[in-house]
């Protein structure tokens, strides 16, 4: 890291604008990507100050040395790459190169679906993980977001897609599923599965289907039966694989499935 870059970070840390860990992470970990806007300067060489964007190919065009491949490099490595070419070409004997990241664009992740703040967010460090980006977007909507998150993107030039069960990951301690994200990734949070209750219940309507929820627990979500309702008259309307609706007389311990409709009939006795 150049002297001027270190000085800038020290000022930011001193005034509490960023923490020391953030300063180190932003410079050491962030990888430049296509579309990133940067300002390149060389100490005591104002004519070499350039504001530019990283091209789709990952390169930038710089005075005297031409195209330089910076895509995928950290800020520090990009500074070294330019300094080396200036020195090897005999243009500057001891170049002190400083790169200031003006705007994140290339390394962004889209967070979509049932989250509090959907949008595109930059990857600010090289080890940003799925849960980091989910937290940046405000997390899943408690009443509407599913527990299973879908992550898709490109890995090693091939299409990549993985479904990650967030609660199971933390409860089971399997943090390996909290994989690092990459520029261009899409995180999608689908709506949580629901079921429906109507008929002789206190509060009919649609409810979030919790894991391993039984019919009895589902009835409790509807605050139980009315005085005219009967458990013997309970039916489940369930759509089968063929698209046809089946009517089932369930046991109270049977598990509810997504989009089930629980109907409680009126007692005639």
KOLGUKE-303588 format. One record per residue (C-alpha): residue number from 1; residue in one letter; x, y, z. Coordinates in Angstrom, 3 decimals. Layout:
// KOLGUKE-303588
   pos   code         c1         c2         c3
   NUM      a          X          Y          Z
...
// end
This chain:
// KOLGUKE-303588
   pos   code         c1         c2         c3
     1      x      0.000      0.000      0.000
     2      x      1.379      3.440     -0.925
     3      x      2.266      6.088      1.627
     4      x     -0.597      8.404      0.617
     5      x     -3.065      5.549      0.821
     6      x     -1.912      4.642      4.293
     7      x     -2.162      8.307      5.327
     8      x     -5.742      8.540      4.048
     9      x     -6.759      5.435      5.977
    10      x     -5.115      6.737      9.136
    11      x     -7.151      9.957      8.865
    12      x    -10.387      8.022      8.390
    13      x     -9.637      5.811     11.387
    14      x     -8.613      8.784     13.527
    15      x    -11.890     10.606     12.944
    16      x    -13.921      7.424     13.462
    17      x    -15.246      7.305      9.902
    18      x    -14.149      3.696      9.596
    19      x    -12.610      1.200     12.007
    20      x     -9.092     -0.102     11.730
    21      x    -10.378     -3.511     10.702
    22      x    -12.536     -1.968      7.986
    23      x     -9.617      0.040      6.682
    24      x     -7.430     -3.016      6.452
    25      x    -10.200     -5.075      4.903
    26      x    -11.179     -2.522      2.264
    27      x     -7.629     -2.179      0.993
    28      x     -6.358     -5.730      1.420
    29      x     -9.415     -7.743      0.469
    30      x    -11.456     -5.850     -2.104
    31      x    -10.991     -7.118     -5.654
    32      x    -11.461     -4.734     -8.540
    33      x    -14.162     -5.674    -11.027
    34      x    -15.597     -4.484    -14.320
    35      x    -17.337     -1.133    -13.939
    36      x    -15.471      0.001    -10.810
    37      x    -14.540      3.687    -10.981
    38      x    -11.013      4.383     -9.749
    39      x     -8.597      7.306     -9.484
    40      x     -4.947      6.489    -10.142
    41      x     -2.206      8.901     -9.125
    42      x      1.567      8.782     -8.810
    43      x      3.350     10.785     -6.106
    44      x      5.043     13.923     -7.523
    45      x      3.717     13.124    -11.028
    46      x      0.418     15.024    -11.359
    47      x      0.331     14.466    -15.136
    48      x     -0.177     10.745    -14.430
    49      x     -3.369     11.289    -12.418
    50      x     -6.241      9.505    -14.179
    51      x     -9.873      8.791    -13.322
    52      x    -11.172      5.778    -15.197
    53      x    -13.345      2.665    -15.022
    54      x    -12.304     -0.958    -15.172
    55      x    -13.414     -2.331    -18.542
    56      x    -15.419     -5.518    -19.043
    57      x    -12.154     -7.247    -19.897
    58      x    -10.766     -6.194    -16.503
    59      x     -8.221     -3.777    -17.958
    60      x     -7.668     -0.017    -17.778
    61      x     -5.732      2.194    -20.168
    62      x     -3.052      4.218    -18.442
    63      x     -0.659      6.890    -19.816
    64      x      2.755      5.699    -21.017
    65      x      2.138      1.995    -20.348
    66      x     -1.151      1.365    -22.174
    67      x     -3.559     -1.394    -21.116
    68      x     -3.062     -2.863    -17.638
    69      x     -5.003     -5.845    -16.365
    70      x     -6.441     -4.913    -12.950
    71      x     -9.654     -6.950    -12.786
    72      x     -9.562     -9.455     -9.930
    73      x     -6.635     -7.736     -8.201
    74      x     -6.736     -6.195     -4.753
    75      x     -6.132     -2.447     -4.497
    76      x     -2.600     -3.049     -3.232
    77      x     -1.780     -5.531     -6.025
    78      x     -3.202     -3.166     -8.635
    79      x     -0.944     -0.392     -7.344
    80      x      2.047     -2.722     -7.596
    81      x      1.102     -3.766    -11.135
    82      x      1.057     -0.171    -12.386
    83      x      4.196      0.746    -10.452
    84      x      6.073     -2.205    -11.941
    85      x      5.195     -1.233    -15.510
    86      x      6.167      2.395    -14.916
    87      x      9.492      1.307    -13.447
    88      x     10.213     -1.379    -16.070
    89      x      9.432      1.075    -18.886
    90      x     11.859      3.597    -17.414
    91      x      9.135      6.244    -17.062
    92      x      9.361      6.712    -13.270
    93      x     12.312      5.452    -11.261
    94      x     10.595      4.888     -7.899
    95      x      6.859      5.218     -8.537
    96      x      4.555      5.519     -5.526
    97      x      1.182      4.620     -7.016
    98      x     -2.085      5.297     -5.225
    99      x     -5.454      3.907     -6.346
   100      x     -8.601      5.346     -4.809
   101      x    -11.830      3.429     -5.343
   102      x    -14.393      6.055     -6.317
   103      x    -17.433      3.838     -6.942
   104      x    -18.254      0.180     -6.476
   105      x    -19.945     -1.340     -9.479
   106      x    -18.226     -4.431    -10.791
   107      x    -18.365     -6.588     -7.671
   108      x    -22.025     -6.370     -6.782
   109      x    -24.544     -8.933     -5.609
   110      x    -28.278     -8.700     -6.234
   111      x    -30.474     -9.579     -3.246
   112      x    -34.050    -10.180     -4.348
   113      x    -37.343    -11.501     -3.078
   114      x    -38.707    -11.384      0.448
   115      x    -36.043     -9.224      2.087
   116      x    -36.418     -5.885      3.832
   117      x    -34.222     -3.915      1.405
   118      x    -33.922     -5.660     -1.970
   119      x    -31.314     -4.238     -4.308
   120      x    -27.722     -4.485     -5.536
   121      x    -24.941     -4.302     -2.961
   122      x    -21.156     -4.090     -3.414
   123      x    -18.772     -6.741     -2.175
   124      x    -16.485     -4.619     -0.032
   125      x    -14.094     -7.351      1.114
   126      x    -12.757    -10.495     -0.484
   127      x    -14.320    -12.838      2.039
   128      x    -17.898    -11.535      2.024
   129      x    -20.272    -14.416      2.651
   130      x    -23.911    -15.182      1.957
   131      x    -25.101    -14.141      5.421
   132      x    -23.136    -10.875      5.186
   133      x    -25.031     -9.873      2.046
   134      x    -28.337    -11.038      3.517
   135      x    -27.712     -8.870      6.579
   136      x    -26.804     -5.907      4.349
   137      x    -30.231     -6.242      2.723
   138      x    -31.896     -6.158      6.144
   139      x    -32.498     -9.902      6.369
   140      x    -35.534    -11.884      5.298
   141      x    -38.961    -10.471      6.108
   142      x    -39.912    -12.367      9.316
   143      x    -43.517    -12.927      8.349
   144      x    -42.937    -13.676      4.685
   145      x    -39.393    -14.852      3.918
   146      x    -38.546    -18.517      3.523
   147      x    -35.782    -20.172      5.528
   148      x    -34.121    -21.649      2.429
   149      x    -32.086    -19.133      0.411
   150      x    -31.233    -19.647     -3.263
   151      x    -27.785    -18.498     -4.393
   152      x    -26.981    -18.497     -8.110
   153      x    -24.108    -17.164    -10.178
   154      x    -21.042    -18.236    -12.111
   155      x    -18.195    -20.327    -10.696
   156      x    -15.204    -21.384    -12.802
   157      x    -17.057    -20.325    -15.929
   158      x    -20.057    -22.540    -15.236
   159      x    -23.562    -21.774    -13.995
   160      x    -23.837    -22.264    -10.231
   161      x    -26.938    -22.688     -8.058
   162      x    -27.265    -23.777     -4.451
   163      x    -30.089    -23.853     -1.933
   164      x    -28.965    -23.062      1.621
   165      x    -31.067    -23.738      4.695
   166      x    -30.098    -20.799      6.916
   167      x    -31.614    -21.950     10.274
   168      x    -30.290    -25.486      9.826
   169      x    -26.845    -24.090      9.040
   170      x    -26.626    -22.263     12.369
   171      x    -28.501    -24.794     14.502
   172      x    -26.423    -27.657     13.118
   173      x    -23.189    -25.660     13.205
   174      x    -22.494    -26.317      9.522
   175      x    -20.991    -22.914      8.737
   176      x    -19.327    -24.305      5.596
   177      x    -22.654    -23.638      3.869
   178      x    -22.120    -19.916      4.475
   179      x    -20.169    -19.699      1.244
   180      x    -18.388    -16.604     -0.119
   181      x    -20.293    -14.620     -2.731
   182      x    -18.869    -13.356     -6.007
   183      x    -19.617    -10.420     -8.275
   184      x    -22.760    -11.008    -10.316
   185      x    -24.294    -13.439     -7.815
   186      x    -28.030    -13.378     -7.154
   187      x    -29.446    -14.154     -3.715
   188      x    -33.148    -14.920     -3.837
   189      x    -35.430    -15.312     -0.835
   190      x    -38.707    -16.943     -1.818
   191      x    -41.915    -16.388      0.095
   192      x    -42.389    -18.686      3.066
   193      x    -44.785    -21.597      2.516
   194      x    -48.317    -20.987      3.798
   195      x    -51.459    -22.927      4.549
   196      x    -55.074    -21.827      4.843
   197      x    -57.839    -22.343      7.399
   198      x    -61.525    -21.623      6.970
   199      x    -64.834    -22.838      8.250
   200      x    -65.736    -23.130     11.929
   201      x    -62.538    -21.674     13.379
   202      x    -61.989    -18.551     15.432
   203      x    -59.599    -16.874     12.996
   204      x    -59.648    -18.110      9.451
   205      x    -57.068    -16.998      6.920
   206      x    -53.588    -17.807      5.623
   207      x    -50.695    -18.601      7.968
   208      x    -46.982    -19.229      7.639
   209      x    -46.244    -22.946      7.590
   210      x    -43.591    -23.687     10.194
   211      x    -41.373    -26.733     10.022
   212      x    -43.001    -30.033     10.915
   213      x    -46.280    -28.322     11.758
   214      x    -49.048    -30.793     12.534
   215      x    -52.749    -30.414     11.822
   216      x    -53.395    -29.797     15.517
   217      x    -50.788    -27.026     15.592
   218      x    -52.343    -25.546     12.473
   219      x    -55.750    -25.408     14.151
   220      x    -54.109    -23.636     17.081
   221      x    -52.881    -20.971     14.664
   222      x    -56.522    -20.300     13.882
   223      x    -57.246    -19.979     17.621
   224      x    -59.123    -23.274     17.692
   225      x    -62.664    -24.230     16.745
   226      x    -65.826    -22.273     17.271
   227      x    -68.589    -23.739     19.463
   228      x    -70.171    -25.095     16.303
   229      x    -67.002    -26.660     14.921
   230      x    -66.046    -30.323     15.220
   231      x    -62.712    -32.026     14.744
   232      x    -64.527    -34.941     13.157
   233      x    -65.533    -32.585     10.398
   234      x    -61.943    -31.529      9.655
   235      x    -60.859    -31.936      6.046
   236      x    -57.708    -31.026      4.131
   237      x    -57.961    -29.928      0.524
   238      x    -54.584    -30.762     -1.029
   239      x    -53.474    -30.391     -4.634
   240      x    -51.773    -33.528     -5.888
   241      x    -48.922    -33.884     -8.414
   242      x    -51.472    -34.149    -11.223
   243      x    -52.980    -30.802    -10.281
   244      x    -56.222    -32.283     -8.998
   245      x    -57.460    -31.394     -5.514
   246      x    -57.773    -34.266     -3.060
   247      x    -59.965    -34.139      0.039
   248      x    -58.384    -35.897      3.015
   249      x    -59.675    -36.730      6.480
   250      x    -56.410    -36.251      8.408
   251      x    -55.167    -37.394     11.772
   252      x    -54.354    -34.522     14.117
   253      x    -50.697    -35.598     14.131
   254      x    -50.415    -35.494     10.335
   255      x    -48.039    -32.882      8.955
   256      x    -49.445    -29.982      6.975
   257      x    -48.016    -29.440      3.497
   258      x    -47.508    -26.109      1.701
   259      x    -50.739    -24.607      0.323
   260      x    -52.951    -27.077      2.191
   261      x    -56.441    -25.794      2.928
   262      x    -57.872    -26.875      6.303
   263      x    -61.665    -26.800      6.420
   264      x    -63.611    -27.325      9.648
   265      x    -67.217    -28.326      9.131
   266      x    -70.111    -27.395     11.364
   267      x    -71.289    -29.981     13.852
   268      x    -74.888    -31.120     13.405
   269      x    -75.199    -32.490     16.937
// end
